[in-house]
Every structure is written in structure tokens, then in C-alpha cells.
Amino acid sequence: MNFFLPTAIVVILDQVAKQAFWRNGQDYAIVPGWLHITLLKNAGAAFGLFQGARGFFVVASALASILIIYIGLRLPREEVVRRVTLGMILGGAIGNLIDRLMFGEVIDFVQIGWNGHFWPVFNVADMGVSVGAAVLLIYLLFFSSRAGAPALEVDASDPTQSSGASQE
């Protein structure tokens, strides 16, 4: 799997959705009480934190994107899960970076909730970062043979291998 394909998909879906909903200019319920389109501009980070730190977020997003590209391009082709998830995270970072550079803030529009309690408004780029990071974490913790520290295998029949205690 090409590392940049999931990146392109997230960026394109994010930008098309943002433009379509922003041009429409209306808030509305898709599934009342569960899924709403609520248009917001967010000059901060996730959940509206750190409002007004545009320069910091532009630099942080650019540096994170460069780091993700560096890591992603070095992954073997066989590492499909890691390549796809890093591509999704990169797509989300780029999608929101485009907004910050073009508008000075990020366009958010998806609001989900239940029984009158709603999650903060987010966008497709945020979904790319969140889903990509969650799947990558689950993969690394539970499915990757290289997750965590490598296991120390000691052959008990080999006297040259020690369990760490000095033998005298």
C-alpha cells in the first residue's frame, strides 16, 4: 500500500466536506439527537483549547508532517497497517494545516452525541488523526510482533548465555 494514498484520501475528503458544509452555511440535524452539522471555526487545538496560538500550531503541524513522512517512507511495503495509519494521521495533519494557512483557523462541522450530551465539534481531518492513531496503537500493542521491547530468549542448554547473574 502506498503511504500517500490514505493521506490523499483524508485530505481530499476533509477539504471537500469543509467547503461543502461551509458554503451551505447552515447547521442542521442529520440524525436528531445523535449526529448534527454544526459549523464552527476553531483557532485553537482539539476541543477548542489554546485559542489564538496559530503560529505554534502551523509550525507544530508542519514539523509533525515532516516527521511522519520521514517515518512512513522508511517503513517496508509489508507494513501495511503502519503505512495506512500513518498516512491517515498525516492526512489529518495536512487537512487542518491547510485551514490554518488559508483561514487562520480550522473549520469544524461534525457533532455527535447522545441524550443531549455532545462531543466537541470536529472534522474529517480530526477523524483521520484520531482513527489512525487509535488503530496504530491497538496494532502496536496487540498485533505487532515488534511491539514493545524485543523478548530476550535464552537457551538454557548453552552455557555461554547467562541469565544476568555472574557465574564464578
C-alpha positions in Angstrom: 0.0 0.0 0.0 1.3 3.4 -1.0 1.9 5.5 2.1 0.5 8.6 0.4 -2.8 7.1 -0.8 -4.6 7.3 2.7 -3.0 10.8 3.1 -4.6 12.0 -0.1 -8.0 10.4 0.7 -8.2 12.1 4.1 -7.0 15.5 2.7 -9.5 15.4 -0.2 -12.5 14.2 1.9 -11.7 16.8 4.6 -11.3 19.7 2.2 -14.4 18.8 0.1 -16.6 18.3 3.2 -15.4 21.5 4.8 -16.1 23.6 1.7 -19.5 21.9 1.0 -20.8 22.5 4.6 -19.3 25.9 5.0 -20.7 27.1 1.7 -24.1 25.7 2.7 -23.8 27.9 5.8 -26.5 26.0 7.8 -26.5 24.0 11.0 -28.8 21.0 10.9 -29.5 17.6 12.4 -28.8 14.6 10.2 -30.0 12.2 12.9 -31.7 14.4 15.6 -30.0 13.9 19.0 -27.2 11.9 17.5 -25.5 13.5 14.5 -25.6 17.2 13.7 -23.8 19.5 11.3 -22.7 22.4 13.5 -20.4 24.9 11.7 -17.6 26.4 13.8 -14.2 27.9 13.2 -11.6 26.8 15.8 -8.5 29.0 16.2 -7.1 26.6 18.8 -6.4 22.9 19.2 -8.7 19.9 19.9 -11.8 20.8 22.0 -11.1 24.5 21.4 -8.1 24.5 23.7 -5.2 27.1 23.3 -7.2 29.6 21.2 -5.0 32.1 19.3 -1.8 30.1 19.1 -2.0 29.9 15.2 1.8 30.2 14.7 2.6 27.4 17.1 0.0 25.1 15.5 1.3 25.8 12.0 4.9 25.1 13.0 3.9 22.0 15.1 1.7 20.6 12.2 4.5 21.2 9.7 7.1 19.5 11.8 4.8 16.6 12.7 4.1 16.1 9.0 7.8 16.1 8.1 8.4 13.5 10.9 5.5 11.3 9.8 6.7 11.5 6.1 10.3 10.5 7.2 9.0 7.5 9.2 6.4 6.5 6.7 8.8 6.4 3.7 11.2 4.2 5.7 8.6 1.5 6.5 8.8 -1.6 4.5 5.9 -2.2 2.0 4.8 -5.2 4.0 4.0 -2.9 7.0 0.6 -2.1 5.5 -1.2 -1.3 8.8 1.5 1.1 9.9 1.7 2.7 6.4 -2.1 3.2 6.2 -2.4 4.6 9.8 0.5 6.9 9.4 -1.0 8.1 6.1 -4.3 8.8 7.8 -2.6 10.8 10.6 -0.6 12.7 8.0 -3.7 13.4 6.0 -5.4 14.8 9.1 -2.4 17.0 10.0 -2.2 18.4 6.4 -6.0 18.9 6.2 -6.0 21.1 9.3 -2.7 22.8 8.3 -4.4 23.9 5.1 -7.2 25.5 7.0 -4.8 27.3 9.4 -2.7 28.6 6.5 -5.8 29.7 4.4 -8.2 30.9 7.0 -6.2 31.3 10.2 -8.3 28.7 11.9 -9.8 25.2 11.4 -13.3 24.6 10.1 -15.2 22.0 12.2 -18.6 20.8 11.5 -19.4 17.2 12.8 -21.1 17.0 16.2 -22.1 13.6 17.6 -23.8 12.9 20.9 -26.5 11.1 22.8 -29.2 12.1 25.1 -28.4 15.8 25.0 -24.6 15.3 25.7 -22.4 16.1 22.7 -18.8 15.6 21.9 -16.9 18.7 20.8 -17.3 19.6 17.1 -14.7 18.1 14.8 -13.9 17.5 11.2 -12.7 14.8 8.8 -9.1 15.7 9.4 -9.6 15.1 13.1 -11.1 11.7 12.3 -8.1 10.8 10.2 -5.7 11.6 13.1 -7.9 10.0 15.8 -8.8 6.8 13.9 -5.2 6.5 12.5 -3.6 6.9 15.9 -6.1 4.6 17.7 -5.7 1.8 15.1 -1.9 2.2 15.1 -1.8 2.0 18.9 -4.0 -1.1 19.0 -1.9 -2.7 16.3 1.3 -2.0 18.1 0.0 -3.2 21.4 -1.8 -6.4 20.4 -0.9 -7.5 16.8 2.7 -6.4 16.0 5.4 -8.9 16.6 7.8 -6.0 17.0 5.6 -4.1 19.6 7.4 -3.2 22.7 10.9 -4.4 23.7 12.2 -7.5 22.0 11.9 -10.6 24.0 15.1 -11.9 25.5 15.4 -15.6 24.6 17.9 -17.6 26.5 18.8 -21.1 25.5 19.3 -22.9 28.9 21.5 -25.6 27.3 24.0 -23.0 26.1 26.5 -22.2 28.9 27.6 -19.0 27.1 24.2 -17.4 27.7 23.7 -16.0 31.1 20.5 -15.0 33.0 22.3 -11.9 34.2 23.9 -13.3 37.3 27.6 -13.7 37.3 28.8 -17.3 37.4 32.1 -17.9 39.1 
